[in-house]
């Protein structure tokens, strides 16, 4: 699959099969962890046990963000910069600022 970034108001990206599978697999694992936490709450699990699982989900979401951001920089950002679309740098900076809140 060819990677492509659109610079319209509603941006999209066609991901490679490998990138798509990696991201979906990560999200499926995170979804399972969330269901597990819900089950723990429903079964009145001890607070610290739940907190530890929530921390694991946070780490998994951070790993997902790192993977997605890395792919974004290597594809969308690099392509736009090569095409002379320097406004993409401002968009990246704003995105990083939001991620670091």
C-alpha positions, 0 to 999 in steps of 0.5 A: 500500500502506498502511504499518502497524506492529504492536506485538506481540512479533513486529513487522512492517511492510507497506512501500510498493511504492516503499520495498520496491523501493528496499530490495531493489535496495540489497540486491541490489547489496550481494549482488552486491558480496559475490559479487564479493569471494568471487570475488576471494578465490577468484582470489587477488586482491591483499589491498588490492584486496579490502579496498577492495571490502569498504570499498565493501560497508560503505559500501553497508550503511551507506547501507541502514541510513540509508534503513531508519532514516529510513523507520522514524522517519518511519513506525513511530516517528512513528505510535507517538508520535502514538498515545501509545506513548512506549516506542517512543522507548526502543526507538529509542534502544536501536537507535541505540546498537546501530548506533553500536557 
